[in-house]
Structures are given as C-alpha cells and as structure tokens.
C-alpha cells in the first residue's frame, strides 16, 4: 500500500476517535479552531490557513480566536511584525483570550528587539493569566537580553519550581546557565530534565546543542538524532528534516553516531567534565540549519488591520536627540554561507559614515569571505581595509551602508574610567543562543589597565563568551569605551599558580581605536544616561554579527 498523504494521515488519526459512521458516509472533520491549533502545532501552516478561512467569525469570541491563530502562524514562520496587528485586533475584539493576545504581542515585540514593549505586554499577559508560562519566559528572556541576569535567573528558578514538567522552562533555563557558567551547567540541567521526560523533543534538541558546544560531539549527535525522531513522531516534519540535514553535515559517515551506544530510553550521559576556558579566537560549531517551513503565501492570509495608535507618554527626564526606533526586518536576511559549514564569528560596531566597522583582527585575519548582519536583520558583504600591527583591531568596509543610518559617532569614542558602567553588546555562542539579535551583559570598568598593567587595554566585570570578540563596550550615555578583545585564561592561571582567578574580561581602549583610525581624541559627552532597554534599542542597528570563512 502506498504512503498516505500527510493530510490524510491527520484526518484518519482524528477519525479513530469519532463515532462509527457507515461506509461511504464518512466526512473530513469539520473546520474548528481546535483543528487549526493542532495543525499549527504540527507546523502544517497551509492546512491551518485553509481551516481558519473556512471558519465563521459570527461572534466576537470566534473572530478574536481566528485572529489569534493567524498571529500565531505569522510568528511561527518568522514574521513577527506581520503578526502584531492580528494580536492587537484580537485584543480589542473580545476579552476572551486576552492573556494569549498580550502574550502574542510580547513575543512578536521581543523578536524585534522592542524590549520595553515586550516586557509591558508580557506583564499584562501574566496579570490576565498568572499560569501563562510562556509570558513569564518572555519576561525572563527580556531580562537576559538586557543583561539583568540576577532577575532572569530568579524568575526561571521560580518557574522551574512551579512547573517542573515545563519543557520550555527547562530549555530557557539551561541556555541561560550555559551563557553564565558555560555549557557544562546547561548540560547538567537538561540531562536532569530529559532523564525525567525522555520524550521531550525540544529538550533533547537543546541538550545536543550544548553537548556540541562543550566538545562532547558523539553524545551531541546521539541527542539530536533522538530529537529528530521525536519531532517526526509528533508530526513536526520540518524540524525533523532540518535535524537530518544538520546530522549529515556534521557526521556524514555516521562515525560519531556509532561511538555512543543507543538505548531507549536514552542512557544518562556521563558526568560532565569541566571544559577548560578557551581563549578567543574560537570557532562556532557548524550552524544549525534553519528549519524549513511550508510556505504560506501572502495572498492566502487576510489583510492585516491597521495597528492601533497608542498615545506615547512624554518622557520625564532629559530627551535624547530624536530618532525613530530602528525598523527590524520581519525575518533576518540569511548569511551567505552553506548550512552546516564551519564559520568564524565575532562582533563589531558600525562607525560614523555608515560603511566602516571596527572589530578584532583575530576575527577576520586570513578569512576569504566576510559577511556582517546588524541587529535589525540586514546583511552586507565586507572586506578588510586595515589591520593593526599593535592592537588586536581590524577595520572592515561594507558594500553599502545599513538602511537605518544609525552609526557610532567618532566624537562618542572615549577612554574608559574606573567605576563607569561597562555594557557589552554582541553575539556570543550563536550556535546556542541564536544570531538574530545581540545580547547585553552589564558590569563596570574594574581597572583602566589590562593584564600586567598593559596601558592599551582595560579590565571589566561584564561577562563575555565566544563570539563577543570585537563587540562594543558602551557606558550608560551610549559612548563607546572600547571593544572586547578576550578574557583571562582562568584554567591556565590555576594550573600555574594554584589560585582561582575570578573572570576578568578585557577590552581595547577607545583611545587606541581612535589612534588606529587616525582620529583625534575627544571628550564626547554623549547623551543623558539611559536604561538598559533604551540603550539596547538605540544601539540595535549599530552592533553587528561578523561571520567569516577561510
């Protein structure tokens, strides 16, 4: 018997639960919101659209639910900007599903880097439905995105306590722990969770990514192979096929898959072995392939309503020079590299003029192809203009400026001062945390001299990870204090001295950047001090991901 079409399989599985009907009298399930939700969960978006178009919006509640589900489809296919008007209309149409509408708005805004709006709407969602776990996760991710690590961890631990079986909570918590303490901490969290819930597909997938980042490649292949099988059993064929492409890219002959004995349920992995801190540069693992999704043609979806105009509250403190928020692309432009291929990654910042980018020399030296993507999703090709022989600095030129025109004024490149806020913005460990938008970590300038009293670098307490190299270090006024260059080799120092040194991270001073550019020093005043969310929004188009291949 030939394979049944996927649509037929879904309807047959539903028919098994229905009362018996004489042969020849069977019909497909009647269109319903529940059926549409199931199809969306299974990533069968075209079929979900067909079901939604067949529904009658004869009540305000029904109309609101249809809008909610259309918004969910747009979010799922990576178009958060297009999802917002549907959630807004659902919110104004009916009070039923109010929490879900606020949640959809929050998730869409977080995906576009609109941290303050996302936090506000997630808060509304929590007030409407305190048990809405996804809204709490939006708040935790917003805290994490702007460097408020203590608040994010407290919220995640509380969620874990309240919902120990929630897969989303386990995955977000593990990724947070990995960013703060390294992959070993995240692996331990997910091994505990998957030991209790071995069929949690997303948790197995995330475990594989963290194992890969920690160097346990054979176990990573095993975990992601199992994740692919679980995705397929759930009907999430797109994710299963994406996993198969990744596995073929990293283990084409199946050698690593044979190194670890498979068992069902999977045997717990060996106790994590501490991974020595690796000094930059470091290569990212092969990038996970974007999940292929069935196309949803624009003309199939109903036209989005005009967004609701919300009055903007006047600021109560000094106003910065007016600049509209940068427009974030609904879906970031893809980097021009073959999926699954190894790339070198780092961070950088766009300089005044719009076509030059400063980064570390070690990120781009010897690279044949270089691409950069800014925080609003635009990709440009780049070439090396100049490499410093004295400092770990490089100057790149992109083929054309980014459209927003937001750049780092040369006058706002200043020297760091002890005790000043040091806010790092960059793209750490993109294989784990994604490459769509940058992340913030906050600390202070600990010392205006580097290791061994090096006068060209400075020490800071802000956390960094692989991929932060070359990224900007701002103060609260938006001035550029320098760029990240590396971190202390704590494992190496412990071996030599027997003393455990706390993480102290290093930046190249703003004055050295000006010298490299041939520009005079400036006592730039910047603007008024900003909150982390405001700073993030301001700098989003300026901070860039740098990806390169030899």
C-alpha positions in Angstrom: 0.0 0.0 0.0 1.5 3.4 -0.9 2.2 6.1 1.6 -0.8 8.2 2.5 -0.6 12.0 2.1 0.2 13.8 5.4 -3.2 15.5 5.3 -4.9 12.1 5.1 -2.9 10.8 8.0 -4.1 13.6 10.2 -7.7 13.1 9.3 -7.5 9.3 9.7 -6.0 9.7 13.2 -8.8 12.1 14.1 -11.4 9.7 12.7 -10.3 6.9 15.0 -11.7 9.0 17.9 -15.0 9.7 16.2 -18.2 7.6 16.5 -18.7 4.9 13.8 -20.2 6.0 10.6 -21.4 3.7 7.8 -19.0 3.1 4.9 -19.4 5.8 2.2 -20.8 8.3 4.7 -17.5 9.4 6.3 -16.5 13.0 6.0 -13.4 15.0 6.9 -13.5 16.7 10.4 -15.5 19.9 10.4 -13.3 23.0 10.5 -12.7 24.2 14.0 -10.3 26.4 15.9 -9.1 23.3 17.8 -8.2 21.6 14.5 -6.4 24.7 13.3 -4.4 24.8 16.6 -3.4 21.2 16.1 -2.2 21.9 12.6 -0.2 24.9 13.7 1.4 22.8 16.4 2.4 20.2 13.8 3.8 23.0 11.6 1.2 22.4 8.9 0.6 26.0 8.2 -1.0 25.9 4.8 -3.7 23.5 6.1 -4.2 25.6 9.2 -4.8 28.6 7.0 -7.4 26.6 5.0 -9.2 25.7 8.2 -9.2 29.2 9.5 -10.6 30.6 6.2 -13.5 28.2 6.4 -14.5 29.2 9.9 -17.4 31.6 10.6 -16.5 34.7 12.6 -20.1 35.0 13.6 -19.3 36.1 17.2 -16.7 38.4 18.7 -15.1 35.5 20.5 -14.8 33.4 17.3 -13.4 36.4 15.4 -10.8 37.0 18.1 -9.7 33.4 18.2 -9.2 33.4 14.4 -7.0 36.5 14.6 -5.0 34.9 17.4 -4.3 31.9 15.3 -3.3 33.9 12.3 -1.0 35.8 14.5 0.5 32.5 15.7 1.1 31.4 12.1 3.0 34.6 11.3 5.1 34.2 14.5 5.9 30.6 13.6 7.1 31.4 10.1 9.4 34.1 11.4 7.3 37.2 10.6 6.7 38.9 14.0 6.0 42.3 12.5 3.1 40.9 10.5 1.7 39.1 13.5 1.3 42.1 15.7 -1.9 43.6 14.0 -3.7 40.3 14.4 -3.0 40.1 18.1 -4.0 43.8 18.5 -7.3 43.2 16.8 -7.9 40.1 18.9 -7.3 42.2 22.0 -9.8 44.8 21.0 -12.4 42.4 19.7 -13.0 40.2 22.8 -11.9 39.8 26.3 -11.8 36.0 25.8 -8.2 35.0 25.1 -6.9 38.4 26.4 -3.8 36.7 28.0 -2.9 34.9 24.8 -3.3 38.1 22.8 -1.0 40.0 25.1 1.5 37.1 25.0 1.5 37.1 21.2 2.2 40.8 21.2 5.0 40.4 23.7 6.7 37.5 21.7 6.4 39.5 18.5 8.0 42.6 20.1 10.7 40.6 21.8 11.6 39.1 18.4 12.0 42.6 17.0 14.2 43.9 19.9 11.4 46.0 21.3 12.3 45.1 24.9 10.3 47.6 26.8 7.1 46.9 24.8 7.6 43.2 25.1 8.0 43.4 28.9 4.9 45.6 29.3 2.7 43.3 27.3 4.1 40.1 28.9 3.2 41.8 32.3 -0.4 42.3 31.1 -0.5 38.7 30.0 0.7 37.5 33.4 -2.0 39.7 35.1 -4.6 38.2 32.8 -3.5 34.6 33.3 -0.8 34.0 36.1 -0.4 30.4 34.9 0.7 31.5 31.4 4.2 30.1 31.5 5.2 31.5 28.1 4.6 35.1 29.3 7.0 34.5 32.3 9.5 33.2 29.8 9.2 36.4 27.7 10.0 38.4 30.9 12.9 36.2 31.7 14.3 36.5 28.1 13.8 40.2 28.2 15.8 40.4 31.5 18.5 38.2 30.0 18.6 40.2 26.7 19.5 43.4 28.5 21.9 41.9 31.0 19.7 41.7 34.1 21.0 38.2 34.9 20.0 38.0 38.5 16.4 38.9 37.8 16.2 36.4 34.9 17.7 33.6 36.9 15.3 34.2 39.9 12.3 34.2 37.5 13.4 31.0 35.8 14.1 29.2 39.1 10.6 30.2 40.4 9.1 28.9 37.1 11.0 25.7 37.4 9.7 25.2 41.0 6.1 25.9 39.9 6.2 23.9 36.7 8.9 21.2 37.0 7.5 19.5 33.9 7.5 22.5 31.6 9.9 21.8 28.7 10.1 25.5 27.6 11.3 26.5 31.1 13.9 23.7 31.2 15.3 24.8 27.8 15.5 28.5 28.5 17.0 27.9 32.0 19.7 25.6 30.5 20.6 28.1 27.9 20.8 30.9 30.5 23.0 28.7 32.7 25.3 28.0 29.7 25.7 31.6 28.9 26.5 32.5 32.5 28.6 29.5 33.6 29.5 27.6 30.4 27.9 24.6 28.6 28.6 22.1 31.4 26.0 23.8 33.7 23.4 23.8 30.9 24.1 20.2 30.0 23.6 19.1 33.6 20.2 20.9 33.8 18.9 19.3 30.6 20.3 15.8 31.4 18.3 16.0 34.6 15.2 17.1 32.8 15.4 14.6 29.9 16.1 11.8 32.4 12.6 12.5 33.8 11.0 13.3 30.5 12.9 11.4 27.8 10.4 12.1 25.0 10.8 15.9 25.3 11.9 16.7 21.8 13.0 20.3 22.2 14.9 19.5 25.4 16.8 16.7 23.6 17.5 19.1 20.8 18.9 21.8 23.1 20.9 19.1 25.0 22.5 18.2 21.7 23.5 21.8 21.0 25.0 22.2 24.5 26.9 19.0 24.3 28.3 20.0 21.0 29.4 23.4 22.4 31.1 21.5 25.3 33.1 19.3 23.0 31.0 16.1 23.6 30.3 15.6 19.9 29.3 12.0 19.7 26.8 12.5 22.5 25.5 15.6 20.8 24.9 13.6 17.6 23.0 11.0 19.7 20.8 13.5 21.4 19.9 15.4 18.3 19.3 12.1 16.4 16.8 11.2 19.1 15.3 14.7 18.9 14.8 14.3 15.2 12.9 11.0 15.7 10.7 12.6 18.4 9.9 15.6 16.1 8.9 13.2 13.4 6.6 11.2 15.7 4.9 14.5 16.7 4.3 15.3 13.1 6.8 18.2 13.1 8.3 17.1 9.9 10.1 20.4 9.1 12.1 20.2 12.3 12.9 16.6 11.7 14.2 17.2 8.2 16.3 20.2 9.4 17.8 17.9 12.0 18.6 15.3 9.4 20.4 18.0 7.3 22.5 19.1 10.3 23.4 15.5 11.2 24.5 14.8 7.6 26.6 17.9 7.6 28.5 17.2 10.9 28.6 13.4 10.7 28.3 12.4 7.1 29.6 8.8 7.6 27.8 8.2 10.8 31.0 7.6 12.7 30.2 9.7 15.8 26.7 8.2 15.9 28.3 4.8 16.3 30.6 5.9 19.1 27.9 6.1 21.7 25.6 3.1 22.3 22.0 3.9 21.8 19.3 2.8 24.2 15.6 3.5 24.7 15.0 5.4 26.8 18.4 7.1 26.4 21.0 6.3 29.0 22.1 9.3 31.0 25.3 10.8 29.7 28.4 10.5 31.8 29.0 13.1 34.5 30.1 16.4 32.8 33.8 17.0 32.6 34.8 20.7 33.2 35.7 22.2 30.0 38.9 24.5 30.2 38.2 28.1 29.3 39.4 28.6 25.7 40.9 32.0 24.8 39.5 33.6 21.7 39.5 33.0 18.8 37.3 30.0 18.8 35.2 28.6 16.0 31.5 28.2 16.4 30.2 24.6 15.7 28.5 24.1 12.4 25.5 26.3 12.5 22.1 24.6 12.8 20.2 24.7 9.6 17.1 27.0 9.7 14.1 24.9 9.9 12.4 24.5 6.6 8.7 25.5 6.8 5.9 25.1 4.4 5.4 28.3 2.6 2.4 30.5 3.5 1.7 32.7 0.5 0.9 36.3 1.4 -2.3 36.4 -0.6 -3.7 33.4 1.3 -3.8 35.3 4.6 -6.4 38.1 5.2 -5.1 41.6 5.1 -3.8 42.7 8.5 -5.7 45.5 10.2 -4.1 48.9 10.7 -2.2 48.9 14.0 -3.9 50.6 16.9 -2.5 54.0 17.7 -1.4 54.1 21.3 -0.6 57.5 22.9 3.1 57.8 23.8 3.8 59.0 27.3 6.1 62.0 27.4 9.4 61.3 29.0 10.0 62.7 32.4 13.8 63.2 32.0 16.1 64.7 29.5 15.2 63.7 26.0 17.9 62.3 23.7 18.2 63.5 20.1 15.0 62.3 18.4 15.5 59.2 16.4 12.7 56.8 15.4 13.1 53.2 16.6 15.1 51.2 14.0 12.9 49.1 11.8 13.6 45.4 12.4 13.1 43.1 9.5 10.3 40.5 10.0 12.9 37.8 9.3 16.7 38.4 9.3 18.4 38.1 6.0 20.4 34.8 5.8 24.1 34.8 5.9 25.7 33.8 2.6 27.3 30.5 3.8 26.4 26.9 3.2 24.3 25.5 6.0 26.3 23.2 8.3 29.7 24.7 7.3 32.1 25.9 10.0 32.4 29.7 10.3 34.4 32.1 12.5 32.2 34.5 14.3 32.7 37.7 16.2 31.0 41.1 16.9 31.6 44.6 15.8 30.2 48.2 15.7 29.3 50.4 12.8 31.3 53.7 12.7 30.3 57.2 11.6 29.9 57.3 7.9 28.0 54.0 7.8 30.4 51.9 5.8 33.1 51.1 8.2 33.1 48.6 11.1 35.6 48.1 13.8 36.3 44.6 15.2 39.2 42.4 16.4 41.9 41.4 14.0 41.8 37.8 15.1 38.1 37.5 14.0 38.8 38.3 10.3 42.6 37.9 9.6 43.2 35.3 6.9 39.5 35.0 6.1 38.4 34.8 2.5 34.7 35.6 2.8 33.2 38.0 5.3 29.6 38.9 5.9 28.1 41.1 8.6 24.5 41.4 9.9 23.3 44.2 12.1 20.8 43.9 14.9 17.8 44.8 12.7 18.5 41.9 10.4 20.3 43.4 7.3 23.2 41.6 5.8 26.2 43.1 4.0 29.4 41.7 2.5 32.6 43.2 3.8 36.3 43.4 3.0 39.3 44.1 5.2 40.6 47.7 4.9 43.2 47.8 7.6 44.8 45.5 10.2 46.6 46.9 13.3 50.1 45.7 13.9 50.0 47.0 17.5 46.5 46.2 18.7 44.0 43.4 18.0 42.0 45.7 15.8 40.7 45.5 12.2 38.7 47.9 10.1 36.2 46.5 7.6 34.3 48.2 4.8 30.8 47.0 3.8 29.5 47.2 0.2 26.7 49.7 1.2 25.5 51.3 4.4 22.8 49.7 6.5 19.4 51.4 5.9 18.8 52.9 9.3 21.7 55.2 9.2 22.4 54.7 13.0 26.2 54.8 13.4 28.7 55.3 16.2 29.8 59.0 16.2 33.6 59.3 16.3 33.1 62.0 18.9 31.5 59.5 21.2 34.5 57.2 21.3 36.1 57.9 24.7 38.5 56.5 27.3 37.2 54.2 30.0 37.2 55.3 33.6 37.3 53.1 36.7 33.8 52.5 38.1 32.0 53.6 35.0 29.3 51.2 33.7 30.7 48.8 31.1 27.9 47.3 28.9 28.9 44.7 26.4 26.8 44.2 23.3 27.5 41.3 20.9 26.7 37.9 19.6 28.0 35.2 21.9 27.8 31.5 21.0 25.4 31.8 18.2 25.1 28.1 17.8 23.3 28.0 21.2 21.7 31.4 21.7 20.9 32.4 18.1 22.3 35.0 15.8 19.2 37.2 15.1 19.9 39.9 17.6 22.7 40.9 20.0 22.7 40.4 23.8 23.8 42.7 26.6 25.8 42.0 29.7 26.5 44.7 32.3 29.4 45.3 34.6 31.8 48.1 35.5 35.2 49.2 34.4 37.3 47.4 37.1 40.7 48.9 36.1 41.9 51.2 33.3 45.0 49.0 32.8 45.0 45.5 31.4 46.9 42.4 32.5 50.4 43.2 33.5 49.4 46.9 33.7 49.0 47.0 29.9 48.2 50.6 29.1 46.3 49.8 25.9 43.6 47.6 27.4 41.3 47.8 30.4 39.6 45.3 32.7 35.8 45.0 33.2 33.4 42.7 35.1 30.8 42.3 32.4 30.6 38.6 31.3 31.6 37.6 27.8 31.6 34.4 25.8 32.9 33.1 22.5 31.6 35.3 19.7 31.8 38.6 21.8 35.2 39.4 20.4 35.3 42.8 18.7 32.0 43.8 20.1 31.3 47.3 21.5 31.6 48.3 25.2 29.2 51.2 26.0 28.6 53.3 29.0 25.1 54.4 30.1 25.3 57.5 27.9 25.9 55.4 24.8 29.6 56.3 24.5 32.0 53.7 23.1 34.6 52.9 25.8 36.3 50.2 23.6 35.8 46.8 22.1 36.1 43.4 23.6 39.3 41.5 23.0 39.3 38.5 25.3 39.1 37.1 28.8 41.6 35.8 31.4 42.5 32.1 31.0 41.4 31.1 34.5 42.1 27.4 33.9 45.6 28.1 32.8 46.3 30.5 35.6 45.0 28.0 38.1 47.4 25.4 36.7 50.4 27.7 37.0 49.7 29.4 40.3 47.1 27.3 42.1 45.0 30.4 42.6 41.4 30.5 41.2 41.0 33.9 39.5 37.6 35.3 39.0 36.6 36.2 35.5 38.1 39.5 34.4 37.4 40.4 30.8 39.5 42.7 28.7 38.7 45.5 26.2 40.8 47.6 23.9 40.6 51.2 25.0 38.6 53.8 22.9 41.8 55.9 22.6 43.6 53.0 20.9 40.6 52.8 18.4 40.9 56.5 17.6 44.7 56.1 17.1 44.1 53.2 14.8 41.5 55.2 12.8 43.8 58.3 12.7 41.3 60.4 14.6 42.0 62.9 17.4 40.9 62.2 21.0 37.6 63.7 22.0 35.8 64.3 25.3 32.5 63.2 24.0 29.6 63.9 26.4 27.1 61.5 24.7 23.5 62.0 25.7 21.7 61.6 29.0 22.0 58.3 30.8 19.8 55.5 29.5 18.2 52.4 31.0 19.4 49.1 29.6 16.2 48.7 27.4 16.6 52.1 25.9 20.3 51.6 25.3 19.6 48.3 23.6 17.0 49.8 21.3 19.4 52.7 20.5 22.3 50.5 19.7 20.5 47.7 17.9 21.3 48.8 14.3 24.9 49.6 15.3 26.0 46.3 16.8 26.9 43.7 14.1 27.5 40.0 13.9 30.6 39.2 11.9 30.8 35.8 10.2 33.7 34.7 8.1 35.2 31.6 6.3 38.6 30.8 5.0 
